[in-house]
Amino acid sequence: MSDSSRDTAQGAGWGAAERGTYRQLMPDHVEKLSWLNPRILWAARNGVLASWFGDPTGRTRSRWVARRRAAGAPADKVIRREVPDRFSFMVMGDTGEGGASQYAVVPGFLKAGQGTEFAVIASDVNYPVGSADGYGAKFFRPYRAYPAPIYAIPGNHDWYEDLGAFMRVFCDGTPAPEPGPPPRPLTSAWWRALLWHRPVPVDERRLAAARALRAESAQQAEQPGPYWAIDAGPVRIVGIDTGLLGTIDAEQGAWLREVSRGPKPKILITGSPLYVDGEHHPCAIEGGGTVDDVVRAPEHHYVAAIGGDIHNYQRYPVEVDGRTIQYVVAGGGGAFMHATHTIPRVSVAGVTEREFRCYPLRGDSLAFYSRLYGRRLRLRRFFTLTESEATAVVAERLGIEPGRAPGAGARVTPRTRQVAGLLGTGSRPGRASRFRLPVRKVYTRLFSPSSATYSPPFFKCFLRLDVTPEAVRMRCFAATGNRAQEIDPPVEDEVVIPLRPAFTSGPAPSP
């Protein structure tokens, strides 16, 4: 097994390394995606409008679901797959940026995904607004060689064109539902409708050509709607659609409670993680209650909840009524990397730094962003930290043992402390920094390192889950964009999740 980022700096992708072969998979032209582009920001305005004038996602989703039901989709929205009691599947989130960092995941994904029954994309299949024209380069082309079905749950970006293209691709070409009655003038709904970004017309020939890239019968994955469940072997996988604002409507909430009944062990896949960045986000259900209430209820037998949206990997093993539920962030499948060095020292729901895991390691994240800022601001000598310097200063600020020991001679200096503070590095509980930026995501969005503008290591990741009647073995694999990690994708985290109540989850045994 190759070194991981916890073993060596080379395992993390630093240093002189042979570039991977992923560029051979990419289209000749890749559109540059920058969240500083006013055109892209304006096209992606619906999330802001929903927060200002009310979120229409629930009503729109209900109309989509009614259309699918009328077309013959099962009323319980359960996909029943005939698989052995021992089988495997893949999960990755926030894939669809269409540039180098998405394609860099593909070689390792195909290698680690050999023999799997299906894959699931957890959130944001298609940036920036989920339009049909993006599916060729951002879904069909990168995964053309994956031989099994791919299911998906939409993220907020897939909703920016009212989910039309997502439903065309994943739900058997369901036509768009009729819009509701026009709102009364000058109401919040009227202003929202006036400013709302509408879907652009679909280029049918272009979409048909894209579909031809994954046309084998074994690759097809028709799903009953934007939320669904898969019964496969000894487990049920439940996928929920959290829409534009990270909540679910009452109709979907009632379905979630119903589909969660019964003794079969369950894994939740959601577009919005329930634990992330050291905080609990239980995900409200319209009308009362939360998604996490459903997950925690012992009679529902959930063993894990995996969410996208945040572009990195995190794991929180939370004890609930004498059992452990693994809460996972798995949004590192292709979009620009969200920082981990901004995560403060973890202390949430009984989970501390000892149990918490993340990828990239905080020191690697800080080194990555220091180089990015040094280059963008033309202040390389001030901002740029080596991976060893970044690892050392993160360990000092958080008061933790680093995930990988810093190199010999790494020193924490006034400059490294200042850079770490300016770039939002986390700190111990109750400890503030006079240098730390006031809003955690300001700088990651201000100079968002889109795939068209940065080079390896990319710090991308994906999951493989191996299911048996007794347990689920979950592994997080890294993709850096370097050849070494393509040939032998390193395992960055691994845990065995028992499916029998008498067991308690813990680290996997050494291979």
N, C-alpha and C positions, 0 to 999 in steps of 0.2 A: 504494500500500500504506500502511496506517495505521501510525502510530508504535507501536513496541513499548516495553516497560518499559526497554529498553536505550537508547532514544532520549530519552524525556522522562518526567517524572513523570505527566503527563496520559496518556501511553501506558500507564503502569502502572495507571491508574484512579484516581489521587489527584485531589483538587481538586473543585470544583463540576462535576458531570456529570449528564447526564440519565439517569435510571434506565432500565434495559432493560425489554423487553416480556415477559420470562420469567414474570412473575407471572400473566399471562393463561393460561399453560399449566398452572398448579398447581391441585391440588384446593382446594376451599373451606376445608377444615380440614387443617392439617399438624400431626401429632403431634410435640411437642417431644422431641428425642432428646438426652439428657444422660448422659454417662458417670459423673456423680455420683449418678444415680438408683439407689438400692439394688435396685429391682425389675429394672432393666436389667442391672446388674452380676450379679445372681443368675442371671438367665436366660442370661447369656453366660459361665457358669462352666466350661463344658466344656474350654476351653483350659487353664485352671489345673489342673483335675482330670487332664487328660492328661499334663501335665508332672509332676504328683505321683505318679500311680498307673499310668503307662504309657499310651501313645497307641494306641487301638484303630482309628485311621483306616485303616490299611492293610488290616486284615481286613474292615472294613465296605466299603471301596472295592472290594475283590476280589469281594465278594458282589454289589455293584451291577454290576460289569463282567460277571460271569457271567450275571446277569439280562438285561443288554442283548444279550449274545452269543446267549443262548437265544431272544431276541425277534427275531433276524435281523440285528443290527448286524454290520458287517464285522469279521472277526477282526483285521485289521491296524489297525483304528480310523482309517483314512484316508478323509477326505472328498475326493472328486475333483470339482472344480468346473471346468466348461468356461468359461474366460475367455480373452480375447485375451492375446497375449504382452506387451502393454502394458495394465496395469490398475492400479487403486488400491483401497486398503482403509483402514479407520479402526481405531484402537486407543485405548481409554481404560480407566482402571482405577479401582477403588474408587468406584463410581458411586452406590451405592444408599442414600443417606441420606434421600431423599424430600423434602428441604426446598429452600430458595431456592438454596443453592449448587449443588445438582444441576441444578435446572431452569435456572439461569443459564447452564449449559454448552450447553443444547439449541439455541438459535437459531444460535450460531456453528457448532456441530457440524453442523447441518443444512445450513448454507450451505457450509462447507468440505467437507462430505461429498457434495456433489452429484457424481453420476457415478461414485461408488465402488461396487464389486461387493458388499462385505459389510463388517461391523464385528466387532470382537472386544472383549469386556470382559475385562480382566485382573484378576480378584480382586474379591471382596466386591460381588456384585451386589445384595445385600439385607441392610441392617443392621436391627436389631442381631443377630438370630439366624437369619436366612434362612428365616423362616416363610412359608408360602404366602400368608397374608393380606397380606404386604407387597409382593407382586409387582405389584399393580395400580398403586400410586402410585410405585413405585421402579423399575419396568422397563417395563411395557406402556404406561402413560400418557406418561411423558416421551419415549419414542422411537416413539410411534405414527405420526409423520409421516416417519420414516426408511424409505425404500421398499425397502430391501434386507435380507437376513438378518443377524441378530446372533448370533454364537457367543459362548461364555463359558467361562472356567475358574473354578472356585470358589475363593474365599478362605477364610480361617479362619472368618469370620462365617457364610458359607454352610454351614459344617460344624456349626454349633452345634445344628442339629436333624438331625444325621446325614445331611445332604445330600438329604433326602426331597423338599423343595419344588423344589430346583434340578433334580433328576432329572425331576420332573413337568413342569417348564417347558421344559427344554432337551433332554430325552432321551425324547420321545414318551410321557410319562406312565408311565414304568416303575414298576411297583409296588414297594414296599419289600421287600427280601429278608427272609427269616426270620432272627430273631436266633440267635446261636450258643447252645451249651449254657450253663446258668447256672454262674457261677464258684463255686469252693469258698468256704465261709464264712470271713470274716476275712482273706482274701487281699487284695492290692492291687486285683485285678480286682473283688473283691466290694465293696470300699469305693467304687471308681469307679462300679460299676453302681448302688449304693445312692444316690449323690449326683447321678448323671448327669441332665442336662436332657433330657427326652424331647420328641419332636415333639408339637405340639398338633394336634388333629383339623382336617382341611382343610374349610373352607367351600366346597363344590363350586360352589354358585351364584355365589359371589363370585369364585372363580377363573375360572369360565367367562366372567363379565362382563369380567374383566380381559383374558382372552385375546382377546376380541372387538375390543379396541383395536388389535391387530396381527394381523388375520385374513386379510389379502391373501396370496394364494399366493406372491407374490414375496418376502414378508417371512419366510417360514418357514425355520427353520434347525435341522432335526433333527440332533443329533450323536450319535456312537456311545458316548459315556460322558463322565465328568468329565475325561478327558484324551483327546487326539485329535491328528490331523495333517490339514492341508488342503494338497492339491496344487492349485496355481493358477498357470497360466502357467509362467514359468521358475523359480518358487520353491516350496519346501515350508515351511509354517508349522506349527510343532510346539508344541502347548499341553500343559503338564503341571500336574497337581494336587498342590500341596504341603501340602494338608490343614490340620490344626490347628496344627502346630508347625514348618512350613517344611521338611519333609523328604519324601522319596518312598519308597514300599515297594519291595521287591525285584522284585515282578511288574511294576510300572510301570517300574522301572529297566531291566529286561530289554527291555521294549517300547521304551523310549527309545533304548537302544543299537541295537536292530534298525531302528527307523524312521529313525534318523539316518544309516544307511549310504547310500552312493551319492554321485555327484558333484553332484546338484542342490543349489544354494545353499539354505541354511536360515536361518530366523528363529525363535528360541525365544520363546514367550510363557509367563510363569510367574507364579504368585501371590506369589512371594518373590524380590525382585531379588538378583542375584549380586554386584553392587557397589552399595553405598548408604552415604551419609553418610561417605564417605572410607574405607570398610572393605570387605574382601572376605568374602562369605558364599557359599561354593561350593555349598551345599545337598547334604547327605549323602544317599546312597542306601543303604537297608537292605542289609546284607550286604557293603558295601564300595564305595569309589569315591564320586565326587560328580557332580552334574549338570554342574558346570563342567569336569570332566575330559572329558565327552562333547562339550561345546561347543568346547573348545580343540583336540580331536583334529583334525589337518589333514585326515584322510580323510573327516571328516563335513561339512566345508565350511559351518560356521556363519559368518554375517556379522554377526549381531546377537542380543542376548538382552534382551528387554523384560520388566520385572517390575512388578507392582502392589504393594499392601500399604502403602507409604509414600506419603502424600498430597501429593506435589509432583512436580516433574520434575527429573531429574539425568541427566547423560550422561558416561560414562567411555570414551574411545577407547583401548583396551588393545592394545598390540602383542604378538602371539603368533606366534612362529616366522616373522617377516618379513611378517606380514599384520596388519591391524587389525580387531578385533572391537568393535563398538559395544555397550557395556553401558548400558542405559537404565532409569531408574525413571520410570514413567508412571502414577502412582496419583492424579493430580489431577482425576479425572473427576466428583467430586461431593461427597465427604465433607469434613469440616472439614480445614483446611490444616495439615499438619505443617510445623514451622518448618524453614527452610533456614539461618537465621543461627546455628544451633547446630552446623553442619557446620564442623569445624576446617579449617585450611588444608590443601588436598588434596595428598597425596603418597602414591600407592598404585599399585602395578603399573606404574610408570613414568609415570603420569598426574599432572600437576601442575596448579596453578591456571591455567596458560596454556591447557591443553587442556580442563579441566573446565567444564561448563556446568550451570546450575541455574535453575529458575523456581519461585517468585518469586526475584528477586535477594535476597541476604542482607539488604541494607539495607531493602528493602520488607518482608521478613519481620519484622525487628526492629521497624520502625515499627508494623506491624500488631499485634504482640503487646504492644507498649508501650501502645497505645491500649486494647487489650482489658483488660490488667491495671489500667491507670489507671481504667477504668470500673468493673470488677468490685470493685476494692479501694477505690474512691472516693478515689483518690490521683492524680487526673489531672495536677495540676501537677507532681508528682514524676515519675511514670512516663512520661507521654506524650512521645514524641520525634517531631519532624517527620521526613518521609522523608529530608530532606537531612541532619539531625543523625544519623539512624540510619546512613545510607550512609557518612558521614564516620567515625563511630566504628568501624564494622565494618572499613573499610579500614585504620584505624590498628591495630586489634587483630590483624588477620590479616597486615598488611604487604603488601597487594595493591592493584592498581589496581581501583577500583570498576567494576562493570558499567555504571553510569551516573554521570556526574560529579555530585557534590552541588551544590545550588544555591549561588548567590553568598552569602557571609556565613555559611555553615554552619561552626560551631565545635565542637570537641571540648572539653567542659568536664568537671570532676570529676563533675557529676551525670550527664552522658550516659555517662561511663565506668562509673559505678556501676550505672546502669540496665542497660547492656549486659551487665555481669558478672552481675547478679542474674537476668537473663533467659536466661542460658546461652550467650551469644554465643561462637562458636568463637575459637580463638587459634592462634598459630603453634605448630608442633611443639615440644614440650619446655617450653612456656610455660604456667604455670598461673595461675589468677585466684583471689584470695581471696574474690571475690564470687560466682563462678559456682556455680550450683546443682549438687549432686553427681550427680544423675541427669538425663540430657538430656531425657527425656520426662515428667518429673514435672509440670512446669508446663503443658505442652501438654495433658496429660490432666486435670490438676487443674481447669483452666478451659477444657476443650476447647470451641473456638468452633463448636458445632454450627450447622447451617444455619439453625436456627430462632432463633438468638440473635445473629447478627451480619449486617452489611450490607456492600455493596460498598465497596472492591474485594475480590472473593472469591479471586483468584489461582488459578483453576482452569485446567485445560489438557487437551488431547487431541492425538492424533497423526494425521497423514495420511501414508500411505506410497504413493508412486507407483512402480510396478515396471515396468522394461523388461528386455529380455534382457541389457543391459549393466550396469545399476545400479538401486539403490533410492534414491529421494529421500525422505528422512524430514523432516517438518516438525512442530514443536511449536507449536500455536496456543494463544493465551490466551483465557480467558473471565473477565471481571471482574464481570459483572452490570451494567455500564454500557452505554448504548445504542450508543455509538461503537464499542465492541469487538464488539457483536452485528452491526452493519451490515458491518463490515470486520474480521474477526478478525485480530489482529496475529500475525505469526510471531515467536516468541521464540527459536527455535533451528532450524537447518537444517543437514543434512549429506547428502552424496551417498555412498552405500555401494556400491563396485564389486562386481559379481558375477563378474568375471573375475580369475583369480589374478594377472595381470600388472599390475592396477591397485592403487593404494593409496588408502584413503579419505581424504577431506578435506572442508573446508568447501565448501558448494555455491557455484557461481558466482552473482554478483549478478544478480537478475532484471532 
